[in-house]
Amino acid sequence: MSGGAAGFTLIEVLVALTVVAVTLSAIGSLVAVTIRGARSVGGHLALVESTRGIMTGLPNRDDLTLGNFSGEAGGHRWRVDVLPFYADFVDPDKSIWIPQTVVVRVQSPAGPVLQLNTVRLRRKRAQ
C-alpha cells in the first residue's frame, strides 16, 4: 500500500446504503401492492363462486314466479328479484314463452357487491 488508505470512504458507504434502502423500499412497495391485488382477486373469485351457486340453486324455470327472495350463503348475503321482462320487440301473445328478468345481487362480507342480470323464459301454462 503506497500513499493512501485502502477501502471505502464514509461518503461512498453512505451512498451505497442509500441506494440499497431505496431499492428495498421500492421492492417492499411492489410486494404490498401485489398482496393487495391477490387478496382482491381472491375476494372477487369467492363472490363469483357464491353467485354461481345461487344461480344454480334457482328454481326450475316453470317454478320461478315473480317476486323476490333472499338469504345468506357462506357469509355472502344475496337477493334474487324476478320481474317481468319489458321490451318493444317481444309480443307475448305470439309466443309460448314468457320472458322474465332475473336479477341476482350478492354482497360479500367485506362489502363488494356483484349483480348479475339475466333473462329466463318460462313456458305459458296451457289454457
C-alpha positions as CSV (number, residue, x, y, z in Angstrom):
1,M,0.0,0.0,0.0
2,S,1.6,3.1,-1.1
3,G,0.5,6.6,-0.1
4,G,-3.2,6.1,0.7
5,A,-5.6,4.0,2.8
6,A,-7.3,1.1,1.1
7,G,-11.1,0.7,1.4
8,F,-14.2,2.9,1.1
9,T,-14.7,6.4,2.3
10,L,-17.6,7.2,4.6
11,I,-19.3,9.1,1.8
12,E,-19.1,6.0,-0.5
13,V,-20.6,3.8,2.2
14,L,-23.5,6.2,2.8
15,V,-24.3,6.4,-0.9
16,A,-24.3,2.6,-1.2
17,L,-26.6,2.3,1.8
18,T,-28.9,4.9,0.4
19,V,-29.1,3.1,-2.9
20,V,-29.8,-0.2,-1.1
21,A,-32.5,1.4,1.1
22,V,-34.3,3.0,-1.9
23,T,-34.2,-0.3,-3.8
24,L,-35.6,-2.3,-0.8
25,S,-38.4,0.2,-0.2
26,A,-39.4,0.0,-3.9
27,I,-39.4,-3.8,-3.7
28,G,-41.4,-3.6,-0.5
29,S,-44.0,-1.3,-2.0
30,L,-44.3,-3.6,-5.0
31,V,-44.8,-6.7,-2.8
32,A,-47.5,-4.8,-0.8
33,V,-49.4,-3.9,-4.0
34,T,-49.1,-7.4,-5.3
35,I,-50.5,-8.8,-2.0
36,R,-53.5,-6.4,-2.1
37,G,-54.2,-7.3,-5.7
38,A,-54.1,-11.0,-4.9
39,R,-56.5,-10.6,-1.9
40,S,-58.8,-8.5,-4.2
41,V,-58.8,-11.2,-6.8
42,G,-59.4,-13.9,-4.2
43,G,-62.4,-12.0,-2.8
44,H,-63.8,-11.4,-6.3
45,L,-63.5,-15.1,-7.1
46,A,-65.3,-16.1,-3.9
47,L,-68.1,-13.6,-4.8
48,V,-68.4,-15.0,-8.3
49,E,-68.5,-18.6,-7.0
50,S,-71.2,-17.7,-4.5
51,T,-73.2,-16.1,-7.3
52,R,-72.8,-19.1,-9.5
53,G,-74.0,-21.3,-6.6
54,I,-77.1,-19.2,-6.1
55,M,-77.9,-19.1,-9.8
56,T,-77.5,-22.9,-9.9
57,G,-79.9,-23.2,-6.9
58,L,-82.7,-21.2,-8.5
59,P,-86.0,-23.0,-9.0
60,N,-86.8,-24.6,-12.3
61,R,-88.0,-22.2,-15.0
62,D,-91.6,-23.4,-14.6
63,D,-91.5,-22.8,-10.8
64,L,-89.8,-19.4,-10.9
65,T,-92.5,-16.9,-10.1
66,L,-92.5,-13.1,-10.0
67,G,-91.3,-11.6,-6.7
68,N,-88.1,-11.7,-4.7
69,F,-86.4,-13.9,-2.2
70,S,-83.1,-13.6,-0.2
71,G,-80.8,-15.4,2.1
72,E,-77.2,-15.9,3.1
73,A,-74.6,-18.5,1.9
74,G,-71.1,-18.8,3.2
75,G,-71.2,-15.3,4.7
76,H,-72.4,-13.8,1.5
77,R,-75.8,-12.1,1.6
78,W,-77.9,-12.5,-1.6
79,R,-81.2,-11.4,-3.1
80,V,-83.0,-12.6,-6.2
81,D,-85.6,-10.4,-7.9
82,V,-87.8,-12.0,-10.6
83,L,-89.5,-9.3,-12.7
84,P,-91.5,-9.1,-15.9
85,F,-89.3,-8.5,-19.0
86,Y,-90.4,-5.5,-20.9
87,A,-89.2,-4.9,-24.5
88,D,-90.7,-3.5,-27.7
89,F,-89.6,-6.4,-29.7
90,V,-91.4,-9.0,-27.6
91,D,-95.0,-9.8,-28.3
92,P,-96.3,-12.1,-25.5
93,D,-99.4,-13.0,-27.5
94,K,-97.5,-14.7,-30.3
95,S,-95.2,-16.8,-28.2
96,I,-95.5,-19.8,-25.9
97,W,-92.7,-18.3,-23.8
98,I,-93.0,-15.6,-21.1
99,P,-89.6,-13.8,-20.6
100,Q,-88.7,-12.9,-17.1
101,T,-85.9,-10.6,-15.8
102,V,-83.9,-12.3,-13.1
103,V,-81.6,-10.0,-11.0
104,V,-79.2,-11.8,-8.6
105,R,-77.3,-9.5,-6.2
106,V,-74.7,-10.9,-3.9
107,Q,-72.7,-9.0,-1.3
108,S,-69.5,-10.3,0.3
109,P,-68.8,-10.0,4.0
110,A,-66.1,-7.4,3.1
111,G,-68.6,-5.2,1.3
112,P,-68.2,-5.6,-2.5
113,V,-71.3,-6.4,-4.5
114,L,-71.8,-8.4,-7.6
115,Q,-75.0,-8.1,-9.6
116,L,-76.0,-10.4,-12.4
117,N,-78.9,-9.6,-14.7
118,T,-80.3,-12.2,-17.0
119,V,-83.5,-13.3,-18.7
120,R,-85.2,-16.6,-18.3
121,L,-88.0,-18.0,-20.4
122,R,-91.0,-19.6,-18.8
123,R,-93.5,-21.6,-20.8
124,K,-97.0,-20.3,-20.7
125,R,-99.5,-22.5,-19.0
126,A,-102.0,-24.3,-21.2
127,Q,-105.3,-22.5,-21.3
